[in-house]
């Protein structure tokens, strides 16, 4: 049953859609990802993923919604070990799918899109680990990446280790601790090979992520 969380925990994770900046002032921040999540669910093992000590590997301009959210959008569901589940934010165009067995015990999971036009998300509970990959899909028709091959050509996922408030500046540029491969939602082809209406990537844990363009 879908319901809103109460109250929101103080520590949250962050999902957002971004485009790698072509004009980063510190080129040392941009590098190849140390690890990529695949559809088979290769897991990341970096200890406590929310630690502040993870070094940034990329800076990126966050993709924007074509229409601002006037208020936070929230959706929640109880995911059990015996049943898969999908949680969607209709206004934001985000869908997160959990396969059967993804969790070891029934877990109340929430996703929140903060108000505004930056495509950012908070995932709760923070630090949750999954037994199998969860699929994260973003409707690009609701963003400035729609029909924009220059933006879509090199989209990747990215991780905000310290959350939106710390890792996103006033200009909408994010600093990311890790980046991940992204594919077209329908064909599964690498996003660089097609012009997509939606994009997906996979992860095994709730931590800060992003879709970004211009991976180096």
N, C-alpha and C positions, 0 to 999 in steps of 0.2 A: 504494500500500500504506500503510495507517495505522500510524503508529508514534509513540512519544513522543519529544520533543526531548531532547537531552543535550549540554551542560547548558542550562538556560534562560538566554537572554541577559539582561544586566543591565538593558537598556533595552527596555521593552515598551509596547504600546499597550493601550488599555482600552475595553472595551465594557460597558455596563450598562443596566439598565432603571430608570427613575426617574419620580417624580411631582413636578412643580414645586411648591415650597413656597408656600402661600398666606400665610405669615407671615414673609417675608424681612425681616430688619431693615434691609437696605440696598436700597431700591427702585431705586436706580440700577443695580443689577446685572441687572435684569430688563428685556429689550427684545425687539423682534422680531428674528428671525434675519437676519443679514446676507446669507445665501445658503442655499438649500434644495436638497437633493439630490432629483431627480425620478426616476421609473422610467426615463426616457430617459438618465439619468446625467449631469446637469449637473455639471461638475467644479468643485472649489474650487481657487482659485489664491491662496494666501496665503503663498507662499514655502515655507519649511521648516515643515511643519504641527506639528512637535513643539516648536517654539520656546517658551520660557518667557514670551515677551513678549506673547502674545495676551491681550487684556483680557477678563475674564469678562463674559458677557451675561446669565447666569441662575444662580440657585441652585435646587436641587431635592432632594426627598426620594427616595432610591433605593427602587425597588420591591423587595420581599423575596420570596424563595422560601417556599413553604409548608412545605418540609422542608429543613433545613440539609444542605449537603454536608459529609460528615465528612472528606473529603480533596479535593485539587484534582482536577478532571476535565479531561483533555487529549485532543485528537484532532489528527492531522496527516495531510496528504496531499501528494503531488507534483502540482501543477497545471501542465499543459503548454499551449503555444499552440494545439495541434491538438485538444485535448479539454477539455470542461468538467469540472467536478468539484463535489461537494457534501461539505462537512465538517460533521459533526453531533456535538453533545454530548447524548447521550440523557437523562442524569439532569437536566441543566440545561434541556433543551428548546430549545436553540439550533441553528439550521441556517444555514450560509453557503454560497451557491451562486455558482459562477464559470462564466460562459459561455465558449464557445470563443473564443479570441483575447483573453481578458482579460489574459493575461500575454504578454510578448514572448519569454520563455525559460522553460524548466521551472524551477519554483520550489517548494521545500519550505515549506509553510504550516502553521502550527499555531494552534489556539485553545485557551485555557485558562480554565476557570472556577475561581477560587480557592474554597477551602473556606469554609463559612459560609452565612448566609442572604441576604446582600446580593447582588443580581443583577449581579455585576461580571464582566468578561471581559478577558483579555489576548490580543491578536492579534500574531502573529509572522510575518515579520520587521517590525520597527518601520519606519514611513515608506514601506512598499511602495506604489507607484502602479500603477493598473490602466488598461488601454486602454479598457475598457467597464465599466459599473457592475456591482458585485457586490451580490447580494441577501442581506440579513440578516433572518432570521425568528425570532421568539421565541414559544414556546408559552405563552400567558397562563394556561392551566389550572394551571400549576405556580407561579403567583404570586398575590399578594394583589390583582392587577388583574382576576382572573377573575370574571365576572359582576358587576363593580363599575363601573356606568356613570359614576359620578362620577370615578373614576380614569381610565377609558378615554376620556372625552368629549373630552379635549384632549391626548392623547398626542403627543409629539414626540420626535425623536431629539436627543441632546446629545453634545457632544465634551468629554472631559477632557484638556486640553492637557498637563497635567503628571503624569498617571497617578493610580492609585487612592490611593496613600499620601499624595500631596500634596493632591489635589483632592476627597477624600472625608473628612469629619470624623468624629469618634467617634460622633456621633448618626446617621450614615448620610445626611448631606446632602452633595450634590455641588455643586461650582462649575464651570460650563461655559463654554467659550469660544465655542461655536456651538451652534445647534439646527437640526433638520431635520424635514421632513414625514414622517408615518407613515401607513400605510394598512392596512386589513384584508387579511390574507393571501389569503383565498379570493376575495372580490369585487373587491378593489382599491379599494374606496370609501374615502374619508377615514374615519379611525377614529372621528371624532365622530358619523358617521351611523349606526353600527351598534354592537352589543355583540359583540365579537370573541372568539374562542377563541385566535387568534394574530394577531400584528401583524408588519409588515415595513417596512423602509426600505432605501434604496439609497445606496451610496457608491462613490467612485472611488479610495479610498486607505485604508490601514490607519492609523487614528489613533483616539483615544479617542472613544467615542460613548455615547448613552444614549437610552432612551425616557422621555418626561416628560409630565406633565399640567399644564394651566393656562398654556399659552403666551400671552404678552402681546405 
